[in-house]
Amino acid sequence: MDINDSVALVTGANRGLGRAFAQRLRERGARKVYATARRPETVDLPGVEALPLDITSPASVRAVAAAAPDVTLLVNNAGIQTGTDLVTGSLEAVRHEVETNVLGHLTMIRAFAPALARNGGGAIVNVLSAMSWFGTRGAGAYHLTKAAAWAMTNGVRLELAEQGTLVTAVHLGLADTDMSAGWPVDKIAPSDLADAALDGVEAGAAEVLADQWSRDVKSRLTLTPEEFNAAMDRALAALAA
């Protein structure tokens, strides 16, 4: 699809990657951009239509789908990271990440799929992570949700192919946002990530590996678990050095 003249809806658009997506969509000629957030008054971009949205609330998702029936591009960006381990961490925190990062995105897709079909098929972008493929201590819940979201994205792609909806998975290592502020390493600029994702949509790509980190991690998936873990330990140690 062509980003120019599209009608896009971006979740979590008040800061970070979501804000960058909304801004680049406008700059690349989108006819309308719905910028959603739990608190829409925090959306500070000119030229967008701010809407309230909590992706963990089915009623809120239904309301935003009714308010934006002309959408041709859905960008599922909103997400959380609680820093929770799977065995010893809070099960409520794990559940909250699953409800947000997996079921929240799926709820949005289910709500907007009929509109996308009516509007010619369109596209869905799911912002995932290189952590779809590896975990670390202190981020087990995040790894779980991103791996599940990757599987969900692949399944949704098959189900929506008949109606002509492109479903693009976007993986990245770290972006230069508030969430990664404590990591003194190379990070992709949010605007560059948004451009990589939107370029992928225009090219009809099912998957976008937005940076070298995500490309390196995926290239190791053919290794045995022992080899993979050793390679990741070396890569993470190099990052921390």
C-alpha positions in Angstrom: 0.0 0.0 0.0 1.0 3.6 -0.4 1.5 5.6 2.8 0.6 8.8 0.9 -3.2 9.4 1.2 -3.6 6.6 3.8 -5.7 6.9 6.9 -3.6 5.6 9.9 -4.3 5.0 13.5 -1.3 4.7 15.9 -1.5 3.4 19.4 0.6 4.9 22.2 1.2 8.0 20.0 1.9 10.5 22.8 5.6 9.7 23.1 8.5 7.5 21.9 8.0 5.3 18.9 4.3 6.0 18.6 4.9 9.7 18.4 7.5 9.2 15.7 5.2 7.0 13.7 2.4 9.6 13.8 4.8 12.4 12.9 6.4 10.5 10.0 3.0 9.4 8.7 2.0 13.0 8.5 5.3 14.0 6.8 4.9 11.2 4.3 1.5 12.4 3.2 -1.0 10.4 5.2 -4.4 12.0 4.6 -5.4 11.5 8.3 -3.6 10.3 11.4 -5.5 9.2 14.5 -3.0 9.5 17.4 -4.3 7.5 20.4 -3.2 7.5 24.0 -4.7 6.7 27.4 -4.6 10.5 27.9 -5.2 12.1 24.5 -4.4 15.5 25.9 -0.7 14.5 26.1 -0.6 14.1 22.3 1.3 17.2 21.1 1.6 16.8 17.4 -0.1 19.3 15.1 -2.3 17.9 12.3 -3.4 14.7 14.0 -6.7 13.7 15.6 -6.1 12.6 19.2 -8.4 9.9 20.5 -8.5 8.2 23.9 -7.6 4.5 24.0 -6.7 1.9 26.5 -5.9 -1.2 24.5 -6.5 -3.5 27.5 -10.2 -2.3 27.7 -12.5 -3.9 25.1 -15.0 -1.1 25.6 -12.3 1.5 24.8 -11.2 -0.4 21.7 -14.7 -0.7 20.5 -15.2 3.1 21.0 -12.0 4.0 19.0 -13.0 1.6 16.2 -16.4 3.3 15.9 -14.7 6.7 15.9 -12.2 5.8 13.2 -14.1 3.7 10.6 -12.0 5.0 7.7 -8.6 3.5 8.8 -6.5 1.8 6.2 -3.3 1.4 8.3 -3.3 0.2 11.9 0.0 0.7 13.8 0.1 -1.4 17.0 2.8 0.3 19.0 1.5 0.6 22.6 3.2 -1.7 25.0 4.8 -2.0 28.4 7.8 -3.6 30.1 7.6 -4.3 33.8 11.1 -5.8 34.3 9.5 -9.0 35.7 11.1 -12.5 35.9 8.8 -15.4 35.1 9.4 -17.7 38.1 10.1 -15.3 40.9 8.4 -12.1 39.7 4.9 -10.9 40.3 2.3 -13.0 38.4 0.1 -10.0 38.2 2.9 -8.1 36.4 3.3 -11.0 34.0 -0.4 -11.1 33.3 -0.5 -7.3 32.8 2.3 -7.5 30.1 0.4 -10.3 28.4 -2.8 -8.4 28.4 -1.2 -5.3 27.0 1.5 -6.6 24.6 -0.3 -9.6 23.2 -4.1 -9.5 23.9 -4.2 -5.7 23.5 -2.7 -5.9 20.0 -5.0 -8.8 19.1 -8.1 -6.9 20.4 -7.2 -4.0 18.2 -6.7 -6.2 15.2 -10.0 -8.0 15.7 -11.8 -4.6 16.1 -10.2 -3.0 13.0 -10.1 -6.0 10.6 -13.7 -5.4 9.3 -12.9 -1.7 8.6 -9.7 -2.6 6.8 -11.6 -5.1 4.6 -14.2 -2.5 3.8 -11.5 0.1 3.0 -9.6 -2.1 0.5 -7.5 -4.4 2.7 -4.9 -1.9 4.0 -2.2 -2.9 6.4 -1.3 -3.6 10.0 2.1 -2.9 11.6 2.9 -4.8 14.8 5.9 -3.3 16.6 7.7 -6.3 18.2 11.3 -6.7 19.3 14.5 -8.7 18.9 13.4 -10.1 22.3 10.8 -12.1 20.3 13.7 -14.5 20.1 15.7 -14.2 23.3 15.3 -13.5 27.0 17.4 -12.0 29.8 17.1 -12.0 33.5 14.8 -9.3 34.6 12.8 -9.3 31.3 11.3 -12.8 31.1 7.8 -11.5 30.9 8.7 -9.1 28.1 10.4 -11.9 26.2 7.3 -14.1 26.7 4.9 -11.4 25.4 7.1 -10.5 22.4 7.5 -14.1 21.4 3.7 -14.6 21.7 3.1 -11.4 19.8 5.3 -12.7 17.0 3.4 -15.9 16.8 0.1 -14.0 17.0 1.3 -11.7 14.1 2.1 -14.7 12.0 -1.3 -16.3 12.6 -3.2 -13.1 12.0 -1.3 -12.6 8.7 -2.6 -16.0 7.4 -6.2 -15.2 8.5 -6.3 -11.8 7.0 -4.6 -12.7 3.7 -8.0 -13.4 2.0 -9.2 -9.9 2.7 -6.0 -8.4 1.3 -4.7 -7.0 4.5 -0.9 -6.9 4.8 0.4 -7.7 8.3 4.0 -6.5 8.9 6.0 -7.5 12.0 8.7 -4.9 12.9 11.6 -6.1 15.1 14.3 -3.9 16.6 16.9 -4.0 19.3 16.8 -0.7 21.2 15.3 2.6 20.1 16.3 6.0 21.6 13.2 6.4 23.8 12.4 6.8 27.5 12.2 3.0 27.9 15.8 2.5 27.0 17.2 5.6 28.6 19.4 3.6 31.1 21.2 1.7 28.3 24.4 3.6 27.1 24.5 1.8 23.8 23.8 2.5 20.2 20.1 2.9 19.6 18.0 3.4 16.5 16.3 6.8 16.2 12.5 6.6 16.6 12.1 8.4 13.2 14.4 5.9 11.5 12.5 3.0 13.0 9.2 4.5 11.8 10.6 5.0 8.3 11.9 1.4 8.1 8.5 0.1 9.1 6.6 2.3 6.7 9.0 1.5 3.9 8.3 -2.2 4.6 4.6 -1.6 4.4 5.0 0.1 1.0 7.2 -2.8 -0.2 4.6 -5.3 1.0 7.0 -6.9 3.5 5.8 -9.4 6.0 8.8 -8.6 8.3 11.1 -5.7 8.9 14.4 -6.2 10.8 15.0 -2.5 11.5 18.5 -2.6 12.9 21.7 -4.7 12.9 20.9 -6.0 16.4 17.6 -7.6 15.3 19.2 -9.0 12.1 22.1 -10.5 14.2 19.7 -12.1 16.7 17.5 -13.7 14.0 20.5 -15.0 12.1 21.4 -17.1 15.2 18.0 -19.0 15.4 19.4 -22.0 13.5 21.9 -22.6 16.4 21.2 -25.1 19.1 19.9 -23.6 22.3 23.3 -23.9 24.0 25.0 -22.3 21.0 22.4 -19.5 20.8 22.6 -18.7 24.5 26.4 -18.6 24.4 26.3 -16.3 21.4 23.8 -14.0 23.1 25.8 -13.9 26.3 28.8 -12.7 24.3 26.7 -10.1 22.5 25.2 -8.8 25.7 28.6 -8.7 27.4 29.9 -6.7 24.4 27.0 -4.2 24.8 27.7 -3.7 28.5 31.5 -3.3 28.0 
